[in-house]
Amino acid sequence: MAVRHSPPNGESIIHQGKKGTKTGCGISTTGHPSHWTNTNSPITCNKNGCKN
């Protein structure tokens, strides 16, 4: 499963994980729930935990 981070003033990054938990690289998806959506798109985050 993948989750898209779409902040209002930045570029979208797709992480490993799902909305309501933490991403593979350790970012919490609960802080700004409107910035996160579940997706089936390929992961674009290059940090350890998401890409590996």
CORMODA-V708679 format. One record per pair of residues at least 4 apart in sequence whose ideal C-beta (glycine too) atoms are under 6 Angstrom apart, sorted by the first residue. I is the first residue (numbers start at 1). J is the second residue. Records with the same first field share a line. If there is no record, write none. Layout:
I: J + J
This chain:
1: 18
2: 14 + 39 + 43
3: 15 + 17 + 18 + 19 + 29 + 36 + 38
4: 12 + 14 + 37 + 39
5: 13 + 35 + 36
6: 12 + 35
7: 35
13: 44 + 45
14: 41 + 43 + 44
15: 23 + 45 + 50
16: 24 + 43 + 50
17: 21 + 23 + 24
18: 38
19: 29 + 36 + 38
22: 26 + 28
23: 27
24: 49 + 50
25: 47 + 49 + 50
29: 36
43: 50
45: 50
46: 51
48: 52
